[in-house]
């Protein structure tokens, strides 16, 4: 009897642990057999693949969560102007993340390769592209600058060696920027992991290799008071006030390219690009107290998922919603690194299956919007956060007749209705899942 009671308590404690730890319950599990999609250059119609998108399974022990994922998001990737492949490939990840992150007593540099995992099972890289000026390992190329022309609409691209789709910066679409730094979204429907919302705390978008969470760009003004106003969270890095590259930020002498010099982008046959200030990681310096975040690009704060507070990294953007250095993680990890994207499970684990209520969308909180309105060709339906289950998008006329129907796919933030052949007039867009629905008015003009 006593052993049965102990077993029952263990089961109850395990279930409670899974339901309360964000590192277990925050992943975008693919429960609808959603397949990955991609664009090819010159074709704005998404191409379907046979690869499952997002996360396929979440398992956990007392100390770790193991996330099985393809590394390919549900939102449409591509097209990629540069790189070895036309589409993101299945990387067969088993992502291991510590559930009880600990603060490091010795600093660990944020190195190359995967430095974090986003909640859709894709990964983040550091700001560098692995190259340096004249291969001297002194002035390191800023991937956000040098590789900009190769990013897709969501600021992502496949790696040159492993073809793992990844982000060096905030994983939102280029067109959220007031002045977009890429024109790719002018042709292809823009999508991404989330849309920054100045009226709400940024969503939990991932976990760093040390287990500490990563949030979208907005947070509480007072990090320890969740009742204070929302503000854009700012990094404490800035461009150095230099007219020539002669010293590194720590004062070490190191000659780099002039600010007007044309330098080679990595890869044979690639064009040269001007070495403007900001093109190299050493063009930036950390200034204590300049912004909200520390040298690691994080702070201890309360969040909706961690009401008692935890150390958090932030995907930083500027006032124009353009990603701003150091983009996601700073130079060092805050905690002890214990993660892997190719983990082997050598301990007893429990499978986490989201409850039905967890898989239902909160249609009010995800901030659904329609644009443009009025419109003559496309009506875009967009949410601030990725939807956790498919949303049915239906267009009705004023008599209640169904005109068009589309699906906002699980794990994505956007879909559109093509209204080019719809007569001018007033219509209603019904957005629904299996539990709730909302209706918005739209005007069609031709």
C-alpha positions as CSV (number, residue, x, y, z in Angstrom):
1,X,0.0,0.0,0.0
2,X,2.8,2.4,0.9
3,X,4.7,1.7,-2.4
4,X,1.4,2.4,-4.4
5,X,1.0,5.7,-2.5
6,X,4.5,6.7,-3.3
7,X,4.0,5.8,-7.0
8,X,0.8,7.9,-7.1
9,X,2.5,10.9,-5.5
10,X,5.3,10.6,-8.1
11,X,2.8,10.6,-10.9
12,X,0.9,13.6,-9.5
13,X,4.1,15.5,-9.0
14,X,5.3,14.7,-12.5
15,X,2.1,15.9,-14.0
16,X,2.1,19.1,-12.0
17,X,5.7,19.8,-13.0
18,X,4.9,19.4,-16.7
19,X,1.9,21.7,-16.5
20,X,3.8,24.5,-14.7
21,X,7.2,24.5,-16.3
22,X,7.3,26.7,-19.4
23,X,10.3,24.9,-20.8
24,X,8.0,21.9,-21.1
25,X,4.7,23.3,-22.2
26,X,5.7,26.2,-24.4
27,X,6.8,24.3,-27.5
28,X,4.7,24.4,-30.7
29,X,3.7,20.8,-31.1
30,X,2.5,19.8,-34.5
31,X,-0.8,18.0,-33.7
32,X,-2.3,18.5,-37.2
33,X,0.4,16.8,-39.3
34,X,1.2,20.3,-40.7
35,X,3.8,20.2,-43.5
36,X,6.6,22.6,-44.2
37,X,6.2,25.0,-47.1
38,X,8.7,27.2,-49.0
39,X,8.9,29.7,-51.8
40,X,11.1,29.4,-54.9
41,X,12.5,32.6,-56.4
42,X,10.0,34.0,-58.8
43,X,7.0,32.0,-57.5
44,X,4.9,33.6,-54.8
45,X,2.8,30.4,-54.4
46,X,4.0,28.3,-51.5
47,X,5.3,24.8,-52.4
48,X,4.3,22.0,-50.0
49,X,6.8,19.5,-48.8
50,X,6.5,16.1,-47.0
51,X,8.5,17.4,-44.0
52,X,6.5,17.8,-40.7
53,X,6.8,21.4,-39.4
54,X,7.6,22.6,-35.9
55,X,7.9,20.2,-33.0
56,X,6.9,16.5,-33.2
57,X,7.3,15.4,-29.6
58,X,8.2,16.8,-26.1
59,X,9.6,14.5,-23.4
60,X,11.0,15.4,-20.0
61,X,12.8,14.2,-17.0
62,X,13.5,15.9,-13.6
63,X,16.3,17.9,-15.1
64,X,15.9,18.2,-18.9
65,X,13.3,18.5,-21.6
66,X,13.9,16.7,-24.9
67,X,12.3,18.2,-28.0
68,X,12.0,16.2,-31.2
69,X,11.8,18.6,-34.2
70,X,12.7,18.8,-37.8
71,X,14.1,22.3,-37.4
72,X,11.7,23.5,-40.1
73,X,9.0,26.1,-39.2
74,X,5.3,26.1,-40.1
75,X,5.6,29.5,-41.6
76,X,6.7,29.6,-45.3
77,X,10.5,29.8,-45.7
78,X,12.5,31.1,-48.6
79,X,13.2,32.1,-51.2
80,X,16.9,32.1,-50.5
81,X,19.0,34.3,-52.8
82,X,22.2,32.6,-51.7
83,X,23.1,29.2,-50.2
84,X,23.4,25.6,-51.1
85,X,19.7,24.7,-51.0
86,X,16.4,26.1,-52.1
87,X,14.5,25.0,-49.0
88,X,15.1,24.3,-45.3
89,X,15.9,20.7,-44.7
90,X,14.9,18.2,-42.0
91,X,17.6,18.2,-39.4
92,X,16.1,15.5,-37.2
93,X,16.8,17.3,-34.0
94,X,16.5,16.1,-30.4
95,X,16.9,19.3,-28.6
96,X,18.0,19.0,-25.0
97,X,17.4,22.0,-22.7
98,X,17.9,22.1,-18.9
99,X,14.8,22.6,-16.9
100,X,16.6,24.2,-13.9
101,X,19.1,26.6,-15.4
102,X,21.9,27.7,-13.1
103,X,23.9,30.9,-13.2
104,X,27.5,30.4,-14.5
105,X,30.4,31.3,-12.2
106,X,32.7,31.4,-15.2
107,X,31.8,33.1,-18.4
108,X,31.1,30.9,-21.5
109,X,31.4,32.6,-24.9
110,X,28.4,32.2,-27.2
111,X,30.1,30.3,-30.0
112,X,29.2,29.3,-33.5
113,X,26.4,27.0,-34.5
114,X,23.1,26.7,-32.6
115,X,23.1,28.9,-29.5
116,X,19.3,28.6,-28.7
117,X,16.2,26.8,-29.8
118,X,12.9,28.6,-30.7
119,X,9.6,27.2,-29.6
120,X,8.9,26.0,-33.2
121,X,12.0,23.8,-33.1
122,X,14.2,26.0,-35.3
123,X,17.5,27.4,-33.9
124,X,19.3,30.7,-33.4
125,X,22.9,31.5,-34.2
126,X,25.2,34.2,-32.8
127,X,25.5,37.5,-34.7
128,X,28.6,36.4,-36.6
129,X,28.8,34.6,-39.9
130,X,32.0,32.7,-39.1
131,X,34.2,35.0,-41.2
132,X,36.6,37.7,-40.4
133,X,38.5,40.5,-42.3
134,X,41.3,38.9,-44.3
135,X,40.7,35.7,-42.2
136,X,42.8,37.2,-39.3
137,X,40.2,36.4,-36.6
138,X,40.2,40.0,-35.4
139,X,37.3,41.8,-37.0
140,X,34.5,39.4,-37.3
141,X,31.8,39.8,-39.9
142,X,28.3,40.7,-38.8
143,X,25.9,38.1,-40.4
144,X,23.0,40.5,-40.2
145,X,24.8,42.9,-42.5
146,X,26.9,40.6,-44.7
147,X,24.1,37.9,-45.2
148,X,21.1,40.2,-45.4
149,X,20.5,39.5,-49.1
150,X,20.3,35.8,-48.4
151,X,17.6,36.0,-45.7
152,X,14.0,35.1,-46.3
153,X,11.0,37.1,-45.2
154,X,11.4,35.9,-41.6
155,X,15.1,36.9,-41.3
156,X,16.2,33.3,-41.6
157,X,18.2,31.0,-43.9
158,X,19.8,27.6,-44.1
159,X,23.3,27.1,-42.9
160,X,26.1,26.6,-45.5
161,X,27.2,23.2,-44.1
162,X,24.2,21.6,-42.4
163,X,21.4,23.4,-44.2
164,X,19.8,24.0,-40.8
165,X,17.3,26.8,-41.0
166,X,18.3,29.4,-38.4
167,X,18.0,33.1,-37.3
168,X,20.8,35.5,-36.3
169,X,18.3,38.0,-35.2
170,X,14.7,38.6,-34.1
171,X,12.6,36.0,-36.0
172,X,9.9,38.3,-37.3
173,X,9.2,39.3,-40.9
174,X,11.1,42.1,-42.6
175,X,7.8,44.0,-43.3
176,X,7.3,44.8,-39.6
177,X,10.1,47.3,-39.9
178,X,9.1,50.9,-40.5
179,X,11.8,51.0,-43.2
180,X,12.4,47.4,-44.2
181,X,16.0,46.4,-44.8
182,X,15.1,43.9,-47.4
183,X,12.6,44.1,-50.3
184,X,11.9,40.4,-50.4
185,X,8.6,40.7,-48.6
186,X,7.3,43.0,-51.4
187,X,6.8,39.9,-53.5
188,X,6.3,37.1,-51.0
189,X,3.7,37.0,-48.2
190,X,5.6,38.0,-45.1
191,X,5.5,35.7,-42.0
192,X,7.6,34.8,-39.0
193,X,7.5,33.3,-35.6
194,X,5.7,36.3,-34.0
195,X,4.8,40.0,-34.6
196,X,6.1,42.5,-32.0
197,X,3.2,44.2,-30.2
198,X,4.0,47.4,-28.3
199,X,0.8,46.9,-26.2
200,X,1.7,43.5,-24.7
201,X,4.6,41.7,-23.1
202,X,6.7,39.9,-25.7
203,X,5.9,36.2,-26.1
204,X,8.2,33.5,-24.9
205,X,9.9,32.6,-28.2
206,X,12.7,30.2,-27.2
207,X,15.3,29.0,-24.8
208,X,19.1,29.6,-24.9
209,X,21.6,26.7,-24.6
210,X,21.9,27.5,-20.9
211,X,18.1,26.9,-20.4
212,X,17.1,30.5,-19.7
213,X,14.1,31.8,-21.7
214,X,14.2,34.2,-24.7
215,X,11.4,36.8,-25.1
216,X,10.1,39.0,-27.8
217,X,11.1,42.6,-27.8
218,X,8.7,44.1,-25.2
219,X,8.5,43.8,-21.4
220,X,7.6,45.5,-18.2
221,X,9.0,49.0,-17.5
222,X,9.9,47.8,-14.0
223,X,11.4,44.3,-14.4
224,X,10.1,43.2,-11.0
225,X,6.6,44.7,-11.3
226,X,4.2,43.1,-13.8
227,X,1.7,45.9,-13.3
228,X,4.0,48.6,-14.8
229,X,3.6,49.8,-18.4
230,X,4.9,47.8,-21.4
231,X,8.0,49.2,-23.1
232,X,10.5,48.2,-25.8
233,X,13.4,46.5,-24.1
234,X,16.7,48.0,-25.2
235,X,20.2,46.5,-25.3
236,X,23.2,48.2,-23.7
237,X,25.4,48.0,-26.8
238,X,26.0,50.9,-29.2
239,X,28.1,51.6,-32.3
240,X,31.6,52.8,-31.3
241,X,32.5,56.4,-32.1
242,X,35.4,55.6,-34.4
243,X,36.5,56.9,-37.8
244,X,39.0,54.1,-38.4
245,X,39.3,50.5,-37.4
246,X,42.6,50.5,-35.5
247,X,41.7,49.0,-32.1
248,X,39.3,46.5,-30.8
249,X,36.7,47.4,-28.1
250,X,39.1,46.2,-25.4
251,X,41.8,48.5,-26.6
252,X,43.9,45.9,-28.4
253,X,45.5,47.2,-31.6
254,X,44.1,45.5,-34.7
255,X,43.9,47.0,-38.1
256,X,40.6,46.4,-40.0
257,X,39.0,47.6,-43.2
258,X,38.4,51.3,-43.7
259,X,34.7,52.4,-43.4
260,X,34.5,52.9,-47.1
261,X,36.5,49.8,-48.2
262,X,34.7,47.2,-50.4
263,X,35.2,43.7,-48.9
264,X,34.3,40.2,-50.1
265,X,31.1,38.5,-48.9
266,X,31.8,34.9,-47.9
267,X,31.4,32.4,-50.7
268,X,32.8,32.2,-54.3
269,X,31.2,34.4,-56.8
270,X,29.6,36.6,-54.2
271,X,29.7,40.4,-54.6
272,X,31.7,42.8,-52.5
273,X,30.0,45.0,-49.9
274,X,31.0,48.2,-48.3
275,X,32.5,47.9,-44.8
276,X,30.3,50.5,-43.1
277,X,30.3,51.0,-39.4
278,X,28.3,48.1,-38.0
279,X,29.5,45.6,-40.6
280,X,31.8,43.9,-38.0
281,X,31.0,42.8,-34.5
282,X,33.9,44.8,-33.1
283,X,32.2,48.0,-34.3
284,X,29.9,47.7,-31.2
285,X,30.7,48.3,-27.6
286,X,28.9,47.4,-24.4
287,X,28.1,50.3,-22.0
288,X,26.9,49.4,-18.6
289,X,23.4,50.8,-17.9
290,X,23.0,52.3,-21.4
291,X,19.8,50.2,-21.9
292,X,17.6,47.7,-20.0
293,X,19.8,44.7,-20.5
294,X,23.2,43.4,-19.4
295,X,26.3,42.3,-21.4
296,X,24.5,39.0,-22.1
297,X,21.5,40.8,-23.5
298,X,19.3,39.8,-20.7
299,X,18.0,40.7,-17.3
300,X,16.2,39.2,-14.2
301,X,12.6,40.0,-14.5
302,X,9.0,38.8,-14.1
303,X,7.1,37.6,-17.2
304,X,3.6,36.1,-17.8
305,X,5.2,32.6,-17.8
306,X,7.5,33.3,-14.9
307,X,5.5,35.5,-12.4
308,X,8.1,35.0,-9.7
309,X,10.9,36.2,-12.0
310,X,13.8,34.5,-13.9
311,X,16.7,35.7,-15.9
312,X,15.6,36.3,-19.5
313,X,17.2,37.1,-22.8
314,X,15.4,39.4,-25.3
315,X,15.3,39.6,-29.1
316,X,16.0,43.3,-29.4
317,X,14.7,45.7,-32.0
318,X,15.0,49.5,-32.4
319,X,12.2,52.0,-32.6
320,X,11.6,51.1,-36.2
321,X,11.3,47.4,-35.3
322,X,14.6,46.7,-37.0
323,X,16.7,44.0,-35.2
324,X,19.4,45.7,-33.2
325,X,22.7,44.4,-32.0
326,X,23.4,42.0,-30.3
327,X,20.0,40.8,-31.6
328,X,19.4,37.8,-29.3
329,X,22.3,36.7,-27.1
330,X,25.2,38.9,-26.1
331,X,28.8,37.8,-26.1
332,X,28.4,35.4,-23.2
333,X,25.8,33.0,-21.8
334,X,24.4,33.9,-18.4
335,X,24.1,30.3,-17.3
336,X,25.8,27.0,-17.5
337,X,25.5,25.5,-21.0
338,X,23.9,22.1,-21.0
339,X,22.0,22.0,-24.3
340,X,22.4,20.0,-27.5
341,X,20.4,19.8,-30.7
342,X,21.5,16.2,-31.4
343,X,21.0,14.7,-28.0
344,X,20.7,11.1,-27.0
345,X,18.1,10.3,-24.3
346,X,19.8,8.1,-21.7
347,X,17.4,8.5,-18.9
348,X,13.8,7.8,-18.1
349,X,11.5,10.4,-19.6
350,X,7.8,11.2,-19.7
351,X,6.0,12.3,-22.8
352,X,4.2,15.6,-22.6
353,X,0.9,15.8,-24.3
354,X,-0.8,19.2,-24.2
355,X,-4.3,19.2,-22.7
356,X,-7.1,20.2,-25.1
357,X,-7.5,23.5,-23.4
358,X,-3.8,24.3,-23.9
359,X,-4.2,23.6,-27.7
360,X,-7.0,26.1,-28.0
361,X,-6.3,29.6,-29.3
362,X,-7.0,32.6,-27.2
363,X,-8.5,34.7,-30.0
364,X,-8.4,37.9,-28.0
365,X,-4.8,37.6,-26.8
366,X,-3.2,36.7,-30.0
367,X,-4.3,40.0,-31.5
368,X,-5.8,39.0,-34.8
369,X,-5.9,41.8,-37.4
370,X,-7.0,42.3,-41.0
371,X,-5.1,44.4,-43.5
372,X,-5.3,46.2,-45.8
373,X,-8.9,47.3,-45.2
374,X,-10.3,48.4,-47.7
375,X,-8.6,46.1,-50.2
376,X,-8.8,45.2,-53.9
377,X,-6.6,42.2,-54.2
378,X,-5.6,40.5,-50.9
379,X,-6.9,40.5,-47.3
380,X,-4.2,39.4,-44.9
381,X,-5.1,37.9,-41.5
382,X,-2.3,38.1,-39.0
383,X,-1.9,37.2,-35.3
384,X,0.8,38.6,-33.0
385,X,1.7,35.1,-31.8
386,X,1.8,31.8,-33.7
387,X,-1.5,30.0,-33.5
388,X,-1.4,26.7,-31.5
389,X,-4.1,25.0,-33.7
390,X,-5.4,25.7,-37.2
391,X,-7.8,28.6,-37.6
392,X,-10.5,28.6,-40.2
393,X,-10.7,31.9,-42.1
394,X,-13.9,32.4,-44.0
395,X,-15.2,35.3,-46.0
396,X,-19.0,35.8,-46.1
397,X,-21.1,38.4,-48.0
398,X,-23.8,40.5,-46.2
399,X,-26.3,37.7,-46.9
400,X,-24.3,35.1,-45.0
401,X,-23.1,33.3,-48.2
402,X,-19.7,31.7,-47.9
403,X,-17.4,33.2,-50.6
404,X,-13.9,32.1,-49.7
405,X,-12.2,29.9,-47.1
406,X,-8.6,29.5,-46.1
407,X,-6.6,28.2,-43.1
408,X,-4.2,30.0,-40.8
409,X,-1.9,27.0,-40.2
410,X,-0.9,25.9,-36.8
411,X,2.4,27.5,-35.8
412,X,2.1,30.3,-38.3
413,X,1.0,33.9,-37.9
414,X,-0.4,34.8,-41.3
415,X,-2.6,33.7,-44.2
416,X,-4.5,35.6,-46.9
417,X,-7.7,35.7,-48.9
418,X,-7.4,36.4,-52.6
419,X,-10.3,38.8,-53.3
420,X,-9.3,39.8,-56.9
421,X,-12.5,38.1,-58.3
422,X,-14.8,39.2,-55.4
423,X,-17.3,42.0,-56.2
424,X,-16.9,45.3,-54.4
425,X,-18.9,45.6,-51.2
426,X,-19.0,44.9,-47.5
427,X,-17.9,41.4,-46.4
428,X,-17.3,39.7,-43.1
429,X,-14.3,37.6,-42.2
430,X,-15.0,34.9,-39.6
431,X,-12.0,33.5,-37.8
432,X,-12.6,30.3,-35.8
433,X,-11.2,27.1,-34.3
434,X,-13.2,24.3,-32.7
435,X,-14.0,26.4,-29.6
436,X,-14.4,30.1,-30.4
437,X,-14.9,32.5,-33.3
438,X,-14.6,36.2,-34.0
439,X,-15.9,38.2,-36.9
440,X,-14.4,41.3,-38.5
441,X,-15.8,43.6,-41.3
442,X,-13.8,44.2,-44.4
443,X,-14.4,46.4,-47.4
444,X,-13.7,45.2,-51.0
445,X,-13.1,47.9,-53.6
446,X,-12.2,47.5,-57.3
